[in-house]
Amino acid sequence: MNLLFEFDKQFNCPVIGTDEAGRGPAAGGVYAAAVYFENVTGGLIKDLEILNDSKKLTPKKRESIYDIIKNNTVNEIVCVEVDEIETINILNSSLKAMKAACESVIKKAGIEGLTLVDGNKLIKDYIYPQKFVIKGDSQSASIAAASILAKVTRDRYMQKLDEEFPMYNWRKNAGYLTAEHLKAIDKYGLSKYHRPSFLKKHFAKVSD
């Protein structure tokens, strides 16, 4: 666990980590979070001993550390909704959400430091020092924490949307194109929360 905090410490400056959740699903917005650990204590490291890439943790474990991260960091969570995803594409939407989240944290914390971006792309039109980290959510404490905030917030959002459109079972599939989800789309059509561009191939197959 200490290794994640050690990774951030090596830069010898304040580190802001950012990650997104929801690039792959065909429904719902994409979320990004940014996290800055202002004061890392031994107690906090212990409280976050399960901290890791959100995809490697069960929903229950993610939920168990969500409030610890929220209450012990300077953080921001931003959503870019479906209409914008369809206009500027999912990659640009993810980077836009990351940019907004990071700029908010920098402003709130009153620091500049180094922004660590999960993945292999840098944030566009970003005036602060940044570095991308491939698989950063399993290397950096701040990126891992951001991945938890983004994932848990998005899952909660998809559960709310599920109440409005229960036929797609978003509570379970979070908008990903499972066989059950595709079957429901064929039966009920698309909702206002679907991303039509993600379903072009499916509809092309159906029409063949």
Backbone as JSON, one array per atom type, in Angstrom:
{
  "sequence": "MNLLFEFDKQFNCPVIGTDEAGRGPAAGGVYAAAVYFENVTGGLIKDLEILNDSKKLTPKKRESIYDIIKNNTVNEIVCVEVDEIETINILNSSLKAMKAACESVIKKAGIEGLTLVDGNKLIKDYIYPQKFVIKGDSQSASIAAASILAKVTRDRYMQKLDEEFPMYNWRKNAGYLTAEHLKAIDKYGLSKYHRPSFLKKHFAKVSD",
  "N": [[0.83, -1.21, 0.0], [1.88, 1.25, 0.86], [3.5, 1.71, -1.29], [2.03, 2.99, -3.3], [1.71, 5.57, -2.31], [4.37, 6.18, -2.04], [5.12, 6.3, -4.7], [3.94, 8.71, -5.58], [5.3, 10.44, -3.94], [7.87, 10.53, -4.9], [8.13, 12.59, -6.73], [8.62, 14.91, -5.43], [7.02, 17.19, -5.05], [3.79, 18.86, -4.82], [1.23, 16.6, -5.76], [-1.31, 16.03, -8.07], [-3.76, 13.75, -8.81], [-5.54, 12.25, -11.52], [-8.38, 10.6, -12.92], [-10.73, 8.74, -14.95], [-14.15, 7.53, -15.24], [-16.32, 5.53, -17.05], [-15.87, 5.6, -19.8], [-16.24, 3.48, -21.53], [-19.0, 2.49, -21.48], [-22.3, 2.42, -23.09], [-24.24, 4.07, -22.32], [-25.2, 6.9, -20.35], [-23.32, 9.56, -18.7], [-19.79, 10.55, -18.77], [-17.47, 10.37, -16.16], [-15.04, 12.21, -14.33], [-12.47, 12.43, -11.88], [-10.42, 14.37, -9.68], [-7.72, 14.34, -7.43], [-6.01, 15.5, -4.57], [-3.73, 14.77, -2.13], [-3.41, 16.37, 0.68], [-2.32, 16.13, 3.22], [-0.6, 13.52, 4.21], [-0.85, 11.04, 6.46], [0.3, 8.47, 8.76], [-1.9, 7.19, 9.8], [-3.87, 7.72, 7.89], [-2.84, 6.38, 5.67], [-3.07, 3.8, 6.64], [-5.85, 3.61, 6.92], [-6.49, 3.6, 4.28], [-5.56, 1.22, 3.25], [-6.47, -0.66, 1.42], [-6.54, 0.69, -0.91], [-6.56, 0.98, -4.41], [-6.49, 0.48, -7.99], [-9.71, 1.17, -9.09], [-11.1, -0.77, -10.53], [-10.11, -3.1, -9.61], [-11.2, -3.53, -7.2], [-14.0, -4.61, -5.22], [-17.45, -3.46, -5.5], [-18.4, -2.99, -2.88], [-16.04, -2.65, -1.4], [-14.98, -0.41, -2.67], [-16.92, 1.49, -1.99], [-16.47, 1.53, 0.75], [-14.19, 3.02, 1.16], [-14.67, 5.4, -0.02], [-15.76, 7.73, 1.3], [-13.67, 8.24, 3.06], [-11.63, 9.04, 1.35], [-12.9, 11.28, 0.17], [-13.16, 12.96, 2.41], [-10.59, 13.45, 3.25], [-8.98, 14.66, 1.4], [-8.2, 17.17, -1.08], [-10.51, 17.53, -3.52], [-12.29, 16.96, -6.63], [-15.13, 16.22, -8.62], [-16.3, 15.63, -11.82], [-18.79, 15.63, -14.37], [-19.33, 14.85, -17.77], [-21.94, 15.05, -19.92], [-24.15, 12.96, -21.97], [-25.04, 14.28, -24.38], [-22.94, 15.99, -24.97], [-20.84, 14.19, -25.21], [-21.6, 12.92, -27.53], [-21.24, 14.98, -29.28], [-18.52, 15.89, -29.15], [-16.96, 13.64, -28.95], [-15.94, 10.64, -27.11], [-13.31, 10.45, -26.04], [-12.37, 13.14, -26.03], [-14.31, 14.18, -24.36], [-13.78, 12.84, -21.95], [-11.21, 13.85, -21.37], [-11.84, 16.53, -21.15], [-13.46, 16.55, -18.87], [-11.58, 15.68, -16.99], [-9.76, 17.82, -17.09], [-11.33, 19.97, -16.11], [-11.85, 19.03, -13.52], [-9.26, 18.84, -12.41], [-8.32, 21.51, -12.6], [-10.07, 22.73, -10.85], [-9.33, 21.55, -8.39], [-6.68, 22.45, -8.16], [-7.13, 25.18, -7.9], [-8.72, 25.25, -5.54], [-6.95, 24.14, -3.67], [-4.83, 25.82, -3.84], [-2.4, 25.32, -5.04], [0.14, 24.29, -7.43], [2.01, 22.29, -8.56], [2.38, 18.92, -9.82], [0.45, 17.33, -12.24], [-0.83, 14.13, -12.47], [-1.88, 12.04, -14.95], [-4.07, 9.45, -15.6], [-3.49, 6.82, -17.92], [-2.65, 7.11, -21.44], [-2.63, 9.61, -22.54], [-2.3, 13.16, -22.63], [-3.82, 15.98, -20.95], [-5.65, 18.23, -22.88], [-4.92, 21.63, -23.82], [-4.02, 22.49, -21.3], [-2.62, 24.28, -18.73], [-0.89, 23.66, -16.72], [1.92, 21.81, -15.26], [2.13, 18.46, -16.37], [1.86, 14.86, -16.5], [1.49, 11.81, -18.13], [0.47, 8.59, -16.92], [0.72, 5.35, -17.57], [-1.53, 2.8, -16.72], [-1.79, 4.04, -14.29], [-3.59, 4.06, -12.19], [-3.04, 1.86, -10.66], [-0.63, 2.4, -9.66], [-0.19, 4.98, -8.57], [-1.11, 6.76, -5.67], [-2.75, 9.04, -5.65], [-3.95, 8.98, -8.19], [-5.25, 6.49, -8.04], [-7.04, 7.02, -5.95], [-8.57, 8.99, -7.19], [-9.71, 7.43, -9.17], [-11.41, 5.82, -7.68], [-13.24, 7.71, -6.61], [-14.4, 8.68, -9.0], [-15.5, 6.33, -10.14], [-17.28, 5.28, -8.14], [-19.04, 7.44, -7.85], [-20.1, 7.57, -10.43], [-21.33, 5.04, -10.63], [-23.32, 5.31, -8.69], [-24.83, 7.29, -9.89], [-25.7, 5.96, -12.2], [-27.36, 4.13, -11.0], [-29.4, 5.77, -10.16], [-30.4, 6.6, -12.66], [-31.32, 4.17, -13.48], [-33.62, 3.87, -12.01], [-35.35, 5.44, -13.42], [-35.33, 4.26, -15.94], [-35.8, 1.24, -15.74], [-35.81, -1.03, -17.34], [-33.43, -1.48, -18.7], [-31.58, -2.36, -16.93], [-29.44, -0.91, -15.7], [-28.51, -0.6, -13.17], [-27.15, -2.88, -12.64], [-25.47, -3.33, -14.93], [-24.26, -0.9, -15.43], [-24.46, 0.56, -17.76], [-22.87, -0.61, -19.65], [-22.53, -2.65, -22.62], [-23.93, -5.31, -22.22], [-25.2, -8.6, -23.01], [-27.83, -8.75, -22.15], [-28.48, -6.04, -21.91], [-28.29, -5.19, -24.59], [-30.34, -6.68, -25.68], [-32.54, -5.52, -24.41], [-32.37, -2.98, -25.53], [-32.97, -3.58, -28.2], [-35.58, -4.3, -27.84], [-36.9, -2.11, -26.55], [-35.85, 0.18, -27.69], [-33.76, 3.17, -27.86], [-32.91, 5.14, -25.0], [-33.0, 8.53, -23.66], [-30.6, 8.7, -22.44], [-28.8, 7.11, -23.69], [-25.87, 6.56, -25.76], [-25.85, 7.13, -28.96], [-23.81, 6.9, -30.9], [-22.24, 4.84, -29.97], [-23.61, 2.63, -30.61], [-23.79, 2.11, -33.25], [-22.58, -0.03, -34.68], [-23.95, -2.21, -33.64], [-26.6, -1.73, -34.47], [-26.19, -1.82, -37.18], [-25.58, -4.5, -37.55], [-28.02, -5.63, -36.79], [-29.68, -4.74, -38.81], [-28.72, -6.07, -40.99]],
  "CA": [[0.0, 0.0, 0.0], [2.79, 2.4, 0.92], [4.12, 1.92, -2.6], [1.24, 3.96, -4.06], [2.06, 6.89, -1.78], [5.8, 6.38, -2.37], [5.17, 6.68, -6.12], [3.63, 10.14, -5.66], [6.29, 11.17, -3.16], [9.13, 10.62, -5.66], [8.17, 13.79, -7.55], [9.06, 16.01, -4.56], [6.17, 18.37, -5.2], [2.39, 18.45, -4.71], [0.77, 15.77, -6.89], [-2.76, 15.9, -8.29], [-4.02, 12.59, -9.66], [-6.85, 12.29, -12.16], [-8.81, 9.4, -13.65], [-12.12, 8.83, -15.39], [-14.97, 6.32, -15.22], [-17.46, 5.61, -17.97], [-15.53, 5.77, -21.22], [-16.69, 2.33, -22.32], [-20.44, 2.2, -21.56], [-23.08, 3.02, -24.17], [-25.28, 4.91, -21.72], [-24.77, 7.73, -19.24], [-22.19, 10.47, -18.88], [-18.46, 10.11, -18.34], [-17.07, 11.08, -14.94], [-13.61, 12.29, -13.99], [-12.17, 12.99, -10.57], [-9.05, 14.78, -9.4], [-7.46, 14.22, -5.99], [-4.73, 15.95, -4.01], [-3.55, 14.43, -0.72], [-2.75, 17.52, 1.28], [-1.59, 15.73, 4.43], [-0.59, 12.06, 4.28], [-0.41, 10.55, 7.78], [0.34, 7.01, 8.89], [-3.28, 6.75, 10.02], [-4.6, 7.77, 6.62], [-2.33, 5.27, 4.86], [-3.67, 2.57, 7.18], [-7.28, 3.63, 6.57], [-6.61, 3.38, 2.83], [-4.65, 0.12, 2.89], [-6.98, -1.41, 0.26], [-6.58, 1.58, -2.07], [-6.02, 0.39, -5.63], [-7.31, 0.71, -9.17], [-11.1, 0.89, -8.72], [-11.57, -1.98, -11.21], [-9.61, -4.27, -8.88], [-11.91, -3.61, -5.92], [-15.44, -4.87, -5.31], [-18.24, -2.27, -5.2], [-18.47, -2.8, -1.42], [-14.74, -2.1, -0.94], [-14.89, 0.97, -3.18], [-17.8, 2.31, -1.14], [-15.94, 1.6, 2.12], [-13.13, 4.05, 1.27], [-15.09, 6.6, -0.75], [-15.87, 8.89, 2.21], [-12.33, 8.52, 3.62], [-10.95, 9.84, 0.33], [-13.6, 12.57, 0.05], [-12.98, 13.79, 3.6], [-9.18, 13.65, 3.59], [-8.25, 15.17, 0.23], [-8.83, 18.23, -1.88], [-10.96, 16.74, -4.66], [-13.39, 17.44, -7.47], [-15.69, 15.2, -9.52], [-16.97, 16.34, -12.92], [-19.45, 14.77, -15.36], [-19.7, 15.36, -19.1], [-23.13, 14.27, -20.23], [-24.26, 12.26, -23.25], [-25.15, 15.16, -25.57], [-21.61, 16.5, -25.28], [-20.06, 13.03, -25.68], [-21.98, 12.69, -28.94], [-20.77, 16.12, -30.08], [-17.05, 16.05, -29.21], [-16.5, 12.25, -28.81], [-15.73, 10.2, -25.72], [-11.96, 10.79, -25.56], [-12.35, 14.57, -25.72], [-15.19, 14.39, -23.19], [-13.03, 12.37, -20.77], [-10.13, 14.8, -21.1], [-12.47, 17.78, -20.71], [-13.87, 16.34, -17.47], [-10.35, 15.66, -16.19], [-9.24, 19.19, -17.05], [-12.16, 20.77, -15.19], [-11.66, 18.53, -12.15], [-7.9, 19.21, -11.97], [-8.24, 22.96, -12.42], [-10.81, 23.05, -9.63], [-8.5, 21.14, -7.24], [-5.54, 23.38, -8.1], [-7.67, 26.46, -7.39], [-9.15, 25.07, -4.15], [-5.79, 23.83, -2.82], [-3.86, 26.9, -3.94], [-1.1, 24.75, -5.41], [0.26, 23.95, -8.85], [2.55, 20.94, -8.52], [2.39, 18.08, -11.01], [-0.77, 16.55, -12.45], [-0.62, 12.79, -13.03], [-3.08, 11.67, -15.71], [-4.1, 8.02, -15.88], [-3.62, 6.48, -19.33], [-1.53, 7.46, -22.33], [-2.92, 10.9, -23.19], [-2.23, 14.35, -21.77], [-4.99, 16.85, -21.01], [-5.48, 19.28, -23.9], [-5.05, 23.04, -23.41], [-3.83, 22.51, -19.85], [-1.46, 25.17, -18.56], [-0.06, 23.22, -15.59], [2.77, 20.65, -15.54], [1.39, 17.19, -16.32], [2.55, 13.66, -16.97], [0.56, 10.67, -18.14], [1.0, 7.38, -16.29], [-0.01, 4.17, -18.03], [-1.96, 2.0, -15.56], [-1.49, 4.86, -13.13], [-4.5, 3.8, -11.07], [-2.48, 0.81, -9.79], [0.72, 2.83, -9.25], [-0.2, 6.26, -7.86], [-2.19, 6.89, -4.67], [-3.7, 10.1, -6.02], [-4.75, 8.5, -9.33], [-6.13, 5.42, -7.53], [-8.11, 7.68, -5.19], [-9.45, 9.63, -8.18], [-10.47, 6.37, -9.86], [-12.48, 5.39, -6.76], [-14.27, 8.76, -6.58], [-15.1, 8.72, -10.29], [-16.26, 5.09, -10.34], [-18.4, 5.19, -7.19], [-20.01, 8.49, -8.18], [-20.8, 7.19, -11.66], [-22.21, 3.91, -10.33], [-24.51, 5.84, -7.98], [-25.6, 8.03, -10.91], [-26.37, 4.98, -13.06], [-28.45, 3.54, -10.21], [-30.52, 6.75, -10.22], [-30.98, 6.5, -14.0], [-32.01, 2.87, -13.52], [-34.98, 4.06, -11.45], [-36.14, 6.04, -14.49], [-35.41, 3.3, -17.05], [-35.38, -0.04, -15.15], [-35.76, -2.13, -18.32], [-32.06, -1.7, -19.21], [-30.81, -2.91, -15.8], [-28.2, -0.15, -15.52], [-28.05, -0.8, -11.79], [-26.22, -4.01, -12.68], [-24.47, -3.28, -16.02], [-23.67, 0.46, -15.45], [-24.51, 1.12, -19.11], [-22.07, -1.41, -20.59], [-23.37, -3.39, -23.56], [-24.09, -6.74, -21.95], [-26.21, -9.23, -23.89], [-29.14, -8.35, -21.62], [-28.67, -4.63, -22.24], [-28.55, -5.12, -26.03], [-31.69, -7.26, -25.88], [-33.49, -4.49, -23.98], [-32.32, -1.91, -26.54], [-33.73, -4.07, -29.35], [-37.01, -4.36, -27.48], [-37.47, -0.82, -26.13], [-35.2, 1.3, -28.36], [-32.8, 3.94, -27.08], [-33.4, 6.17, -24.08], [-32.29, 9.8, -23.81], [-29.29, 8.58, -21.81], [-27.91, 6.28, -24.51], [-24.92, 7.21, -26.67], [-26.13, 6.49, -30.25], [-22.58, 6.58, -31.65], [-21.69, 3.59, -29.46], [-24.49, 1.52, -31.01], [-23.85, 2.03, -34.73], [-22.23, -1.39, -35.13], [-25.04, -3.11, -33.24], [-27.75, -1.52, -35.35], [-25.79, -2.29, -38.53], [-25.74, -5.96, -37.54], [-29.45, -5.94, -36.71], [-30.33, -4.43, -40.09], [-28.2, -6.97, -42.05]],
  "C": [[0.86, 1.26, 0.0], [3.38, 2.74, -0.43], [3.36, 2.95, -3.43], [1.57, 5.39, -3.6], [3.53, 7.22, -2.07], [5.95, 6.84, -3.82], [4.95, 8.18, -6.26], [4.73, 10.98, -5.01], [7.58, 11.43, -3.96], [9.26, 11.93, -6.45], [8.57, 15.05, -6.76], [8.31, 17.32, -4.79], [4.72, 17.92, -4.98], [1.95, 17.69, -5.97], [-0.75, 15.73, -6.91], [-2.95, 14.72, -9.22], [-5.4, 12.69, -10.27], [-7.12, 11.01, -12.95], [-10.28, 9.57, -14.01], [-12.83, 7.49, -15.19], [-16.11, 6.53, -16.21], [-17.1, 5.89, -19.41], [-16.16, 4.68, -22.07], [-18.19, 2.12, -22.46], [-21.14, 2.92, -22.71], [-24.24, 3.86, -23.63], [-24.68, 5.7, -20.57], [-23.56, 8.58, -19.56], [-20.87, 9.83, -18.49], [-18.03, 11.0, -17.17], [-15.55, 11.12, -14.84], [-13.49, 12.88, -12.6], [-10.71, 13.4, -10.51], [-8.88, 14.79, -7.89], [-6.06, 14.73, -5.64], [-4.7, 15.59, -2.53], [-2.71, 15.53, -0.07], [-1.85, 17.12, 2.45], [-1.67, 14.22, 4.58], [-0.01, 11.63, 5.63], [-0.37, 9.03, 7.76], [-1.06, 6.45, 9.06], [-4.08, 6.71, 8.73], [-4.15, 6.63, 5.7], [-2.95, 3.95, 5.32], [-5.15, 2.48, 6.8], [-7.5, 3.3, 5.09], [-5.74, 2.2, 2.37], [-5.17, -0.7, 1.71], [-6.99, -0.56, -1.01], [-5.86, 0.95, -3.27], [-6.86, 0.89, -6.79], [-8.74, 0.29, -8.85], [-11.62, -0.4, -9.35], [-11.13, -3.25, -10.48], [-10.3, -4.46, -7.53], [-13.39, -3.9, -6.16], [-16.2, -3.57, -5.03], [-18.28, -1.95, -3.7], [-17.17, -2.17, -0.89], [-14.55, -0.67, -1.44], [-15.71, 1.91, -2.31], [-17.19, 2.53, 0.24], [-14.85, 2.67, 2.27], [-13.5, 5.37, 0.58], [-15.1, 7.83, 0.16], [-14.52, 9.25, 2.84], [-11.56, 9.39, 2.64], [-11.57, 11.23, 0.24], [-13.25, 13.51, 1.19], [-11.52, 14.12, 3.93], [-8.33, 14.15, 2.42], [-8.93, 16.45, -0.26], [-9.23, 17.52, -3.18], [-12.07, 17.42, -5.43], [-13.83, 16.3, -8.38], [-16.54, 15.93, -10.55], [-17.59, 15.32, -13.88], [-19.64, 15.52, -16.67], [-20.81, 14.44, -19.61], [-23.16, 13.8, -21.69], [-24.29, 13.19, -24.46], [-23.79, 15.7, -25.98], [-20.69, 15.38, -25.78], [-20.33, 12.8, -27.16], [-21.46, 13.81, -29.85], [-19.25, 16.12, -30.25], [-16.29, 14.73, -29.08], [-16.07, 11.93, -27.38], [-14.34, 10.54, -25.19], [-11.9, 12.26, -25.16], [-13.21, 14.89, -24.5], [-14.48, 13.98, -21.9], [-11.95, 13.37, -20.37], [-10.69, 16.15, -20.61], [-12.89, 17.69, -19.24], [-12.66, 16.34, -16.55], [-9.79, 17.07, -16.01], [-10.01, 20.04, -16.03], [-11.95, 20.34, -13.75], [-10.3, 18.97, -11.6], [-7.78, 20.71, -11.71], [-8.96, 23.4, -11.16], [-9.98, 22.72, -8.38], [-7.32, 22.1, -7.05], [-5.97, 24.72, -7.49], [-8.02, 26.35, -5.9], [-7.96, 24.89, -3.21], [-4.76, 24.95, -2.82], [-2.46, 26.41, -4.26], [-1.07, 24.53, -6.93], [0.79, 22.53, -8.99], [2.55, 20.24, -9.88], [1.09, 17.31, -11.08], [-0.42, 15.23, -13.11], [-1.93, 12.33, -13.66], [-3.04, 10.18, -16.02], [-4.25, 7.79, -17.39], [-2.42, 6.91, -20.14], [-1.76, 8.75, -23.1], [-2.76, 12.02, -22.16], [-3.5, 15.17, -21.95], [-4.71, 17.99, -21.99], [-5.67, 20.68, -23.29], [-4.94, 23.22, -21.89], [-2.53, 23.26, -19.55], [-0.5, 24.71, -17.45], [0.81, 22.03, -15.98], [1.97, 19.35, -15.4], [2.22, 16.06, -16.9], [1.52, 12.54, -17.02], [1.26, 9.45, -17.55], [0.14, 6.21, -16.75], [-0.26, 3.24, -16.85], [-1.65, 2.72, -14.25], [-2.37, 4.57, -11.93], [-4.04, 2.63, -10.21], [-1.05, 1.16, -9.35], [0.72, 4.04, -8.32], [-1.37, 6.33, -6.9], [-3.22, 7.91, -5.11], [-4.55, 9.69, -7.22], [-5.73, 7.41, -8.87], [-7.31, 6.01, -6.77], [-9.1, 8.36, -6.13], [-10.3, 8.58, -8.89], [-11.63, 5.88, -8.99], [-13.6, 6.43, -6.75], [-15.09, 8.78, -7.87], [-16.01, 7.51, -10.46], [-17.47, 5.01, -9.42], [-19.47, 6.22, -7.53], [-20.8, 8.11, -9.43], [-21.75, 6.02, -11.42], [-23.49, 4.37, -9.62], [-25.43, 6.57, -8.96], [-26.35, 7.05, -11.82], [-27.51, 4.27, -12.31], [-29.67, 4.46, -10.19], [-31.2, 6.67, -11.59], [-31.76, 5.2, -14.16], [-33.43, 2.98, -12.97], [-35.91, 4.62, -12.52], [-36.35, 5.07, -15.65], [-34.97, 1.9, -16.57], [-35.21, -1.18, -16.16], [-34.36, -2.44, -18.83], [-31.12, -2.3, -18.15], [-29.44, -2.24, -15.61], [-27.64, -0.28, -14.12], [-26.97, -1.88, -11.76], [-25.11, -3.81, -13.72], [-23.8, -1.91, -16.18], [-23.62, 1.07, -16.85], [-23.65, 0.37, -20.12], [-22.99, -2.29, -21.43], [-23.31, -4.89, -23.3], [-25.14, -7.29, -22.92], [-27.61, -8.81, -23.46], [-29.47, -6.9, -21.99], [-29.03, -4.48, -23.73], [-29.95, -5.64, -26.37], [-32.76, -6.23, -25.51], [-33.54, -3.33, -24.97], [-33.14, -2.32, -27.78], [-35.24, -4.05, -29.09], [-37.61, -2.97, -27.26], [-36.9, 0.39, -26.89], [-34.24, 2.03, -27.43], [-33.49, 4.94, -26.17], [-32.62, 7.46, -24.35], [-30.89, 9.75, -23.21], [-28.33, 7.69, -22.6], [-27.0, 7.14, -25.39], [-25.09, 6.54, -28.05], [-24.87, 6.1, -31.01], [-21.96, 5.26, -31.21], [-22.47, 2.37, -29.97], [-24.61, 1.36, -32.52], [-23.6, 0.62, -35.22], [-23.35, -2.37, -34.8], [-26.22, -2.96, -34.2], [-27.45, -1.93, -36.8], [-25.95, -3.79, -38.64], [-27.21, -6.35, -37.57], [-30.11, -5.75, -38.05], [-29.84, -5.35, -41.24], [-29.15, -8.13, -42.33]]
}
